[in-house]
Structures are given as C-alpha cells and as structure tokens.
C-alpha cells in the first residue's frame, strides 16, 4: 500500500534517472492494458500529489528516481502486479532500449563489458555504481551455457520494487550481450535485507 511515509522516503532520495524509464513504462502499460489504464495511473499519481504526464516526459531529461519508483508502485497496486510482472517490465524496458541494443552488439571482451556496464549506469543515473563481476574466463567461453556472473550495485537504495525491476533489466542485458537464453537472476544481497549493497547473480 502506497502511503505518505513511503512517498516521503522516495522523494528524499537524491538520485535522478533518465526519462526513458517513464517512456518504457508508458509503452508497457499501453500494450498490456490500454490508454484508459495509463490515464488511470496518471490520475492516481495526481491524487498522491505527484502528477505526471507520460507523453510529456523527455527520454533524455533527468527526473527524481523517487517519482519513477512511485509510478512503479502505483502500477503494481492498480493492476496487482506480482514480482515476476515487475521483472517483466524491466526485461521489456531493456529490450526496447536502442542504446542497450547497440551497446550489447559491440560487446567483444570481458574487460570491455565491465567498463561499459559502469558507463551505462552512470549515463542513466546520477548516483550509485554498477559493476559487472565475472569469473576469470574469456568472453567466448562466457557465452556458452552453464556460466554465471554477478552485478554489484553500490551507493543505491530506493525501494524493493526497484530491485525486482532491476532483476528483469539485468537478466535481459546479459541475455542480449552473451546471446544466451534463458538467463535467470537472483538478488543474493540487498540493503533492504541488511547488506551493504545489492548483488545480482545471473545464470544461463
């Protein structure tokens, strides 16, 4: 249940995120639920004191991440989405991102993938660091089934619903980059469970 306390904590977060995330949410809801459902979300956001108009969001502008997560919570509550559905939203968002598609196309080595992972995170967020941790094997081997890697996210704590979203997003990043499928993701460490940072274990 979204309440004033949750909203207050979300809006106190200083992180900002690109408007592209709002646009992918818009596309997802329009496809799954239709225009009337999107308008319903906007009305609920207005009632909560944080109105948004999805069609007016600029993909490359920065917006408060609290606003973005609040919209996720409203979507989750209105349509009774479970964790798997939120993960699906993350997967679809990654798949529909032109920048991510172009980026993964040119992943040719483990060192470059590690470097690009951090760079992409910083391109879309104003706080936190996302690092790709892999076993000491070459990229060709990593692309074969039966392997795993870890994403470690530090300096970033927003809300558990965003953890679910990231699980879907990161699994799709690895799927597109490694050409492996399916890729599963488990959050093995989380600040909301007392850990110092997030860790996502991905297997394929």
N, C-alpha and C positions, 0 to 999 in steps of 0.2 A: 504494500500500500504506500503510495507516494504521499508524504506528509510534509509539514512545514520544516521539521527538523532535517529531513533528508534533503529538501530543496536548499536549505541554508548551508549545509555542508558542501553540497555540489557547487553552489555559487561562490563559496570561499576558495575553491581551487583556482590557482593562478594559471594553470595550463590553458593553452589555446590550441585549437585544431582547425585544419582547413575546412572550408565549407563543402568540399566534395563529399564528406561523410553524410551531411544532411541530404545531399542530392541522391546518393545511393539509397538512403532510407526512403526518399520520395519515390524513386523508381521501383523499389521493392514493394512498397505498400500499394502503389498504383497497379502493379501487375497482379499482386495477390488479392487485394481487397477492393480496389477501385477508387475513383475520385472522391466519392462521398465519404469513404473511410479516412482518406487523407484530410479532408476538411474537418472531420470529427476530431482528429488528433490536434489540429490547429486550434479548434475551439477549446479543447481541454487544456492545452498549453496556455491559452489566454486566461482561462479561469484560474490557473495556478499562478498567474502574474508574470508569465514569461512568454508572451506571444511570439510566434514565428510564422513566416510565410515561406514554405519550402521553395516555391518557384522563384522567389526573390533572393535566395541565398546565392552568393557568388562562390564558385568552386575553389578559387584560389585565395579568397579572403580568410583571415583568421577570426574565429569565434570562440567564446568561452566553452571549454570542454564540458563544464557543468550543464550548460544548455543542451549540448549534444546528448549527454547521458540522460538528462531529464526527458528528452524526447524519446529515447530508447525505453525508459521506464514506462512512459505513457503508452507507447506502442505495446509493450509487454502486457500491461494491465488491461488495456482496452480489448485486446484480441486474445488474452490468456495464453500468450506465447510461453512455451517452456524453454529450458536452457538450449535444447537442440535447435529450436527455431531461431533463437538469437544467434547461435553459431552459424546457422544457415545464412542469416543476414550478413554476417562477416565474410563468409565464403563468396557470396554473390557480389558483395562490395568489392572484394579483391579481384574477382574475375572480370568485373565491368570496368576496372580502372585501366585506362590506356597507358598510363605511366608505368604501372606494375607490369603490364603485358610486355611493354617494350624493354623494361629492365630485366625481367627474367629471361628474355630471349637472348640476352648477351651474357648471361652468367656462364663463364667458361672455366672458372677455377674456384677452389675453396677460399683462398685469400681475398679474391675479388668479391665473392658473395658476402663474406664477413664485412668487408669495407662498405659495400653498397647497402647492406642491411641497416647499419648505423646511419648512413647518409639519408636513406629514405625516411627513417623515423624522424630525423631532425627536419626534414623537408615538410613534414605534416604536423609535427608537434613542437611546442615551444619549451617543453620540459621533458626530462627523462632520457634514458639511453637504452636502446635495444641492441643487444649483441647476440650474434649467432655463434654458438659453441658447437664444434664438430669433433669427431674422432680424428686422429691423425692418419687420414687416408686421402687418396687423390680424388678429384671430382668425378672422374669416370666411374670409379668404384662406388662412390656415394650415390650415384644414380641408379645402382642396382637394387632390387628388392632386398629386404632383410636388414636395413640400416636405420639409423636414428640420428637426431640432432636435438640440440636444446637452444631455445631462445631465452635469454635472461634480460628482464626489463627492470631497471633500477630507477629510483627517483620519480616514481609514478604510481600514485594511489588515488583512484577515483571512486569506483563503486564495483561490487561483484558482477553486476550485469555487463560491465565493460570487459571483464575477464572472459566471460563467455563469448562475447563478440570477437575478442582477440584470438581466442582458440580457433574459431572458424576462419578468421582472416589469415592467421599464420599457417594453418594447415593448407590453405589454398596457395599461399606464397610458395611453400615447399613443393606442393604438387606441380605448380607451373614451372618452378625453377629446376626441379630434378626430373620432371617428366614421369614421376612415379604416381601410382594411384591404386588403391585409396591411401590417403595419409590420415592417420589418427593423431589427435592432440590431447594431452592430459596436462593440466596445470598442477605440477608437483610441489610448487612453493607459491605462497601468496601472502602479501601483507595483511590481508583480512583474516588470515589464519595464524598470525603471529610471526611470519617470516619477514626478513629484511627486504626482500624483493620478490618479483614474480619469476618463476621458471616454467617454461612450457616444453614438455617432452613430446617430440614428434616422431612417429614411427611409420615405416612403409615397407 
